Every structure is written in C-alpha cells, then in structure tokens.
Amino acid sequence: MSDPKAANESPSTPFGRLAPSPTGGLHLGHARTFLIAWLAARSRGGRVVLRIEDLDASRVRPEARQGALDDLAWLGLDWDEGPDVGGPFAPYVQSERLERYAAALEVLKSREAVYPCSCTRAEIQRAASAPHPEDEGPSYPGTCSGRSAVDAQRLGDRPFAWRFRVPAGELDWQDLYQGPVAIDPGRVGGDFLVARNGVGPAYQLAVVVDDAAMAINQVIRGADLVTSTPRQILLYRALGLTSPDFGHVPLAISPDGRRLAKRDGSLKLATLRDAGVDPRRLIGSLAVSCGWTEAVMPSTPRDWLDRFDIGRIPAAPWVVTPRWLESLTNGPL
Ligand code: GLU
C-alpha cells in the first residue's frame, strides 16, 4: 500500500478531518471538538475533510447523516472534501469504502499481524463503533492467539473475527494537546478486533485506512479516544503507513460527571437550532470555554483563526451546566 501523503502537499500543511458517526444528532461536545479540530487545521492554512463513519449498522440512523452535515454547517464549519462536495479521495462515507478495508485486512493477514478469533464476546458485536471508556473491558486473554491466519479455513461455519496481535510494550507519541503520552495497548484491551469475518471492518481498521488514504496528517478528537491511538499506531506500522499527528482534547461532561450522550436531547445542536439559538453566540461561548477570550463575542469559527491556541484549552473536562445552556438564549452578552 503506498502512502498518499508522500505525493501530496508539504507535511507542514495540516490535513485535518471531521469524522462524525451518524448515530444520532451531534451535541455540544461534538461542536466543541469539531470547532477545535477545524481551527487546528484552518489556522495553519490547512484543509479539512468531512468523513461519515457509518459502519455500525445497528446504531446508524439514515437521517443522521444529513443531520450531521447540517449541524456542522450551522456552526459555520466548512470542509474542502466530503460526501456533499466530493474530492480526490472519494467516497467519503465509510459504508462505501468496504473494499479498501478488505484489502488492508488481506495485507494484515499476509503479514501474520492478525489471527482469527472465535471467542464469543459482546465486544465483537460492538467493534464497528469507536470504543468509549465504558466500552473498554478487560484485556483479551489471548485465547486464540496461537492461531495463524490460515487457521481461519479450519473454522468452517463458525463465526469469527480478526484480532490484531499486539506486541509487548508501550507506544508513545507527542500529543498535540496532552504532550508526551505513553500507553501500553497490551494493558488496555490487548489484542484488538480489526474485522468481523463476513460482516465488515472494525472502527480501528477503517479509521486508519481512511485517514491514510485521505492524506490526513492531523487527527484532533476527544480524549475518550486516547486509548485507540496506540492501536491505530500499530495498524499504521503494520500496513507500512505513516501515522498522523494526534491531539486528544478534553471532553464535555454534564454536571453529574457523565460524558455527554447523543440521547440527551437538550444538548443536541438540532434542538438548539430549533430553539432559535444564534450559532454565533454558541461559537462565542465555546471560545470562552476554550480559554481564547473572557467575554462572549458573537462570532463565527473564522473569527478565531488568529486567536486559536490549543494550549489554552483548560485540561479539566468542560462541564455543560443548565445555566450555561440557558445563557445561549437569555444570558447577558
Ligand atoms: N466517528 C468517531 C466517533 O464519532 C470518531 C472517530 C475518530 O475521530 O477517530 O466517535
């Protein structure tokens, strides 16, 4: 597999991406993370790709795909490539890219980087979605790790998944937000799933194949995905691809400490839009939450290009209080 980045623009030009999953409306946490990801690329003259991550058929809602585009456009974010505008690396919808993931899986098999695993685990069912902290179970004990790729032929009709053989030791990277990070993927989940035989790829494989194929060199996402990064670095290496820079920014939480969930309607961007919230006021409030200013100024994402500073974002999770929500419509400016 060739590295498309080599043939593209200078590595110093950021190629960022917004990668929503159309499983429900985007909420305020997405708005903040996507604003940061967008600014991290645009403030350095970079490009932005919009990719729809719709591999988890059990969770995808058809109307949510257009909804995600509408929500992002309402915020004032734009993109140079995406399902609606096309681009050199189309298609930009994961369910239309299955043959690419299958080809990458063949490479991993040929390199004995993966083995067939027939353990019955709920995790296998969930692998198409990005794992959030509550999804991280105990490390896989390695029950099937003695197998090699050809052993799949002897499994007959038994359902199985392909698991990546995680080598011992920590992986480290210079996180664009968190600084030096070192995680031992053997201790966080262990050998991880890359595909379900006959069903499709896991999130980890699809995201690496796509980020590499779309020449993404800067991945900014929520801190909940930090434990996916060592797995993805291993996949980049196993496929002979260059890893992007990663930055994991603090999450949005509700006052009771829970990660914002798509099921909480009041925090959805569509709800705010329907309630008449001015997106410029929301962007201004998000900029305050990110430490770029002290007073809310109605603004568009572009207004923050010069003042964007990822280092100023407070390290603590951003607590979305009812009062803050109220201030979007009623509070003093
Ligand atoms: N589509 C994933 C999600 O919405 C994000 C994946 C990523 O940024 O790597 O959780």
Boltz pocket constraint, residues with backbone or C-beta under 6 A from the ligand:
constraints:
  - pocket:
      binder: B
      contacts: [[A, 19], [A, 20], [A, 21], [A, 53], [A, 130], [A, 207], [A, 220], [A, 221], [A, 225]]
      max_distance: 6.0
